Amino acid sequence: MYKLFTHNDLDGVGCGIVAKIAFGDKVDVRYNSVMGLDHQVERFLEHLNEKKDKEWNMLITDLSVNEKNEEALDAFFIDGGSIQLIDHHKTALHFNDYDWGYVKVEYSDGRLACATSLLYGYLVHKGLLEPSAALEEFVELVRQYDTWEWDANDNIKAKQLNDLFFMVSIDEFVEKMVPRLQEAEHFEYDEFERKLLEMEEDKIERYIRRKKRELVQTFVGDHCTGIVHAESYHSELGNELGTEYPHLDYITILNMGGKKISFRTIHDHVDVSEVAGQFGGGGHAKASACSMSEESYQLYARAAFLIEPMRPDAFKNRYNLKETVEGCLFENRNEDSFFIYADESGVWFVEKNGEPLPGSFPSFHEAERFVKRNHSAWLVRDEHYVAFLRDFMRNVKSNKETSLFEEIVEEIGEGAE
């Protein structure tokens, strides 16, 4: 008999599906949260020790145990017990020091691994599972979604698999997938599922639009983070918010009901697994999570409660446009104005309330990043830009600039009429 302890997300449940296809009724699968695993493993080891039962083959996938259970599992293995831990998180790499540990973050061809793909490869290699096209396609969809490779490849089918996973219970999802993967030549969604997925996509878009209006910005340590409360669609929300607000180092998603914090980033220079690790969590460099402790609650949830949500940049402007060398205007909630412009050599500068700030920037994006991170400012609408230009012309800086801005104001005025 096999006992599989695995995560309760798509990748973890994917491991359960692969195991059921390999072992059928001979495997008992338990789906766990990050915090729930250690209690389950500890109870199971106590049961085996009491019964002196060495007939069970223990598998742990997509999760890693705490130090106490790590020592207990090693003792169980040395005493003749069967245990195999398979994971793909870099925070679990130290388990490779054990004969029963197999942790691989990346394949030799550069593809990132997931637990489902590692377990599938392990079982096929051991001769415990017969490979099939449908199963390999399913495993690859799980891998691409879990590593977020689907986004770069525009593999909507992988994202839809995760959407479908969250639309039903874990048991329903497993019951749908196991016979399909055993019988079908290729993995496809049926007509009813395709209609459901279309409806779900619309629901996700509406949800993300609403959450964008709730995002707040603050510094936690050296990182500038955007914080939002959300119980659903963490990956989609984190990616969308990170893309829209690239000046943020990472996105923090608070799930108060589940007492969990998720971290997402689109940047290569930020490793959110290190952020989560400070609070006993872990995960990937670009996606990680931790339980909500007193410390993390104070830093993120309590701090966010006192901050006003971010305002989005104006998006229907014709004149106050980003990267305009003559200048574009930002404002913040303190009613400070920030004018970003470039000189003839292409060096960018920032003025705050008409006074130049020290230093310069090699690009507009660097200047904008500075303004947004340090002053929580947003690009204002054209009408505010017009008022700013009129005030600007009253304080002449040069004949050339005055002539230019007079033309802009006149053009805007004619367009308004």
Beta strands, then each sheet from edge to edge (+ up, - down):
strand 1: 2-7
strand 2: 27-32
strand 3: 57-61
strand 4: 82-87
strand 5: 101-103
strand 6: 216-220
strand 7: 223-229
strand 8: 250-255
strand 9: 260-264
strand 10: 282-283
strand 11: 287-291
strand 12: 328-331
strand 13: 337-342
strand 14: 348-352
strand 15: 355-356
strand 16: 378-379
sheet 1: 2+ 1+ 3+ 4+ 5+
sheet 2: 6+ 7- 8- 9+ 11- 10+
sheet 3: 15+ 14- 13+ 12- 16+
end
